[in-house]
Amino acid sequence: MKKHLFAVAIIILTGCTFKKEPQIADSDAVSGVVRLSYSTVPLLYGVFDENDAKKTAASQCGKWGYASAQRYGDLIHTCSLYSGPMCMKETVTLEYQCGLKIQDMAR
């Protein structure tokens, strides 16, 4: 019985991983920057598909007339909900820089 409880405790303490789909959180057409984000909670770790995130950013860049999007910088982790000293909800942000304007590529 103790072995079963120990195994259950290990599973609970290691947390679970869930696929996240970063959504556009902020964007600036003039500077060509797209920020995507997703939220996580304690013990539930979010993972995202880099290709899907890049497609989302590239789609936004395309609406502004840019040819592509490239991720830059590290993931930005920001606590968006505290309960005492513990973070209860974390927002993870990815930043993308739009590439050349499509009309610039024709030159």
One Martini backbone bead per residue (centre of mass of N, CA, C, O) as a GRO file, in nm:
protein
  107
    1MET     BB    1   0.057   0.063  -0.021
    2LYS     BB    2   0.301   0.259   0.004
    3LYS     BB    3   0.393   0.233  -0.291
    4HIS     BB    4   0.140   0.359  -0.419
    5LEU     BB    5   0.153   0.633  -0.277
    6PHE     BB    6   0.431   0.707  -0.380
    7ALA     BB    7   0.365   0.701  -0.683
    8VAL     BB    8   0.144   0.916  -0.674
    9ALA     BB    9   0.317   1.143  -0.554
   10ILE     BB   10   0.519   1.161  -0.786
   11ILE     BB   11   0.319   1.233  -1.008
   12ILE     BB   12   0.211   1.492  -0.879
   13LEU     BB   13   0.495   1.641  -0.833
   14THR     BB   14   0.584   1.645  -1.146
   15GLY     BB   15   0.355   1.683  -1.316
   16CYS     BB   16   0.221   1.831  -1.614
   17THR     BB   17   0.194   1.819  -1.970
   18PHE     BB   18   0.092   2.080  -2.199
   19LYS     BB   19  -0.040   2.191  -2.481
   20LYS     BB   20   0.028   2.501  -2.631
   21GLU     BB   21  -0.126   2.803  -2.782
   22PRO     BB   22  -0.004   3.070  -2.890
   23GLN     BB   23  -0.109   3.402  -2.865
   24ILE     BB   24  -0.183   3.709  -2.946
   25ALA     BB   25  -0.086   3.989  -2.730
   26ASP     BB   26   0.115   4.162  -2.918
   27SER     BB   27   0.155   4.445  -3.154
   28ASP     BB   28   0.379   4.606  -3.416
   29ALA     BB   29   0.390   4.732  -3.728
   30VAL     BB   30   0.628   4.934  -3.732
   31SER     BB   31   0.843   4.727  -3.590
   32GLY     BB   32   0.765   4.419  -3.634
   33VAL     BB   33   0.613   4.304  -3.366
   34VAL     BB   34   0.547   3.981  -3.210
   35ARG     BB   35   0.342   3.864  -2.937
   36LEU     BB   36   0.332   3.562  -2.765
   37SER     BB   37   0.100   3.372  -2.547
   38TYR     BB   38   0.085   3.182  -2.232
   39SER     BB   39  -0.057   2.982  -1.971
   40THR     BB   40   0.025   2.882  -1.632
   41VAL     BB   41   0.037   2.643  -1.369
   42PRO     BB   42   0.098   2.474  -1.113
   43LEU     BB   43   0.221   2.159  -1.232
   44LEU     BB   44   0.163   2.291  -1.528
   45TYR     BB   45   0.324   2.234  -1.821
   46GLY     BB   46   0.416   2.417  -2.101
   47VAL     BB   47   0.396   2.342  -2.446
   48PHE     BB   48   0.524   2.418  -2.777
   49ASP     BB   49   0.500   2.472  -3.117
   50GLU     BB   50   0.722   2.636  -3.304
   51ASN     BB   51   0.584   2.626  -3.584
   52ASP     BB   52   0.307   2.736  -3.500
   53ALA     BB   53   0.406   3.004  -3.384
   54LYS     BB   54   0.541   3.106  -3.644
   55LYS     BB   55   0.283   3.106  -3.815
   56THR     BB   56   0.130   3.314  -3.647
   57ALA     BB   57   0.338   3.542  -3.681
   58ALA     BB   58   0.353   3.538  -3.995
   59SER     BB   59   0.059   3.613  -4.039
   60GLN     BB   60   0.075   3.891  -3.912
   61CYS     BB   61   0.302   3.998  -4.089
   62GLY     BB   62   0.150   3.960  -4.361
   63LYS     BB   63  -0.072   4.178  -4.299
   64TRP     BB   64   0.173   4.406  -4.312
   65GLY     BB   65   0.388   4.303  -4.554
   66TYR     BB   66   0.556   4.074  -4.457
   67ALA     BB   67   0.754   3.780  -4.519
   68SER     BB   68   0.837   3.724  -4.205
   69ALA     BB   69   0.942   3.531  -3.902
   70GLN     BB   70   1.152   3.580  -3.606
   71ARG     BB   71   1.285   3.460  -3.337
   72TYR     BB   72   1.360   3.627  -3.021
   73GLY     BB   73   1.493   3.547  -2.758
   74ASP     BB   74   1.362   3.468  -2.467
   75LEU     BB   75   1.163   3.356  -2.255
   76ILE     BB   76   0.891   3.517  -2.085
   77HIS     BB   77   0.841   3.528  -1.735
   78THR     BB   78   0.517   3.602  -1.580
   79CYS     BB   79   0.349   3.697  -1.308
   80SER     BB   80  -0.026   3.721  -1.284
   81LEU     BB   81  -0.062   3.547  -0.998
   82TYR     BB   82  -0.087   3.586  -0.656
   83SER     BB   83  -0.024   3.381  -0.346
   84GLY     BB   84   0.151   3.540  -0.191
   85PRO     BB   85   0.463   3.393  -0.277
   86MET     BB   86   0.290   3.250  -0.496
   87CYS     BB   87   0.258   3.137  -0.817
   88MET     BB   88  -0.057   3.078  -0.998
   89LYS     BB   89   0.016   3.255  -1.269
   90GLU     BB   90   0.176   3.217  -1.584
   91THR     BB   91   0.337   3.408  -1.834
   92VAL     BB   92   0.431   3.328  -2.169
   93THR     BB   93   0.672   3.488  -2.389
   94LEU     BB   94   0.701   3.552  -2.740
   95GLU     BB   95   0.931   3.683  -2.985
   96TYR     BB   96   0.883   3.858  -3.301
   97GLN     BB   97   1.039   3.934  -3.615
   98CYS     BB   98   0.989   4.089  -3.889
   99GLY     BB   99   1.065   4.098  -4.202
  100LEU     BB  100   1.066   4.191  -4.492
  101LYS     BB  101   0.926   4.364  -4.714
  102ILE     BB  102   0.783   4.269  -5.000
  103GLN     BB  103   0.870   4.519  -5.179
  104ASP     BB  104   1.181   4.492  -5.106
  105MET     BB  105   1.227   4.212  -5.255
  106ALA     BB  106   1.181   4.326  -5.559
  107ARG     BB  107   1.459   4.498  -5.579
   0.00000   0.00000   0.00000
